[in-house]
Every structure is written in C-alpha cells, then in structure tokens.
Amino acid sequence: MTEKEMIKMSIEEFARLQYYMLASDRDSDGYRLMKDRYIELKVMLTAFGINLTELDKIKE
C-alpha cells in the first residue's frame, strides 16, 4: 500500500468513525472504544501532515 493510499484510507475511516461517534451516547462503552481509535487516527493523520481543522467534527 502506498503512502497516499494509506492517507486516503485513514481519512475515510476518521470521517466514518466521527459519524458513528456523533450518533452515539458519549457515556456509552461503545463511544469510549471508538474514542481510542479516534485518537489513534488523529495522531497518525497529524504525523502524515494532514491539517485536521476542517475534518475534525468531534473536537476532543
């Protein structure tokens, strides 16, 4: 997988995950599990140099 493919896939997963998080109760176990992945993706995308200002809907 090329770096561009990895970035594209990560952005898509980040967007999809945020959609699920916004539809979930913040106090649920599922939300807490999704938040762990959300943080991992945020770190990875930032390391790739992606500006998350426009993409990040959760803002945590």
N, C-alpha and C positions, 0 to 999 in steps of 0.2 A: 504494500500500500504506500502510495506517495504521501509526502507531507501535505499537499493540497487536498488529497482525498481524506486524510485524517482530520484536517481542519474542518472540511465540509461536513463530515460525519459528526464531529463533535459539536458543531454549531447546530445542526439539526437535532441532535439529542438534547442539547441545552434548551432549545426552544420548546421541544416536546415535553421535557421534564418540567419546565416552568408552567406550561399549560396544565399539567396534572397537579402541580403544587397549588396553583391558584384555585383549582376546583376542589381541593381537599381542606379539611379542618386542620388548622395549624397545631392543634393539640393531639392529633392522631399519631399512632405509631407509624403509619404509612408515610405521613408527612416528614417525620423525623428521619426515616430511612432515605426518602428522596432528597432531603436536605444534605445528607452526607455526599450523595452523588453530585448534587448541585455544586457543592464546594469543590469537589474534585475537578469537575468540568471547568469551573471558573478559574481555578489555578492553572489548568492545562491550557485553556484558551488565552489567558493572560501571558503565559510563557511563550505562546506562539506569536504574541504581539497583537492580539485581537483586542480592540477597544470595545469593552462591554457596555459602555454608557447607553447606547441605543438598544442593545439586545437584552439587558437585564431588567426584567419586569418585577422581580422579587425584591431586589434592593436590600438584601440582608448581609 
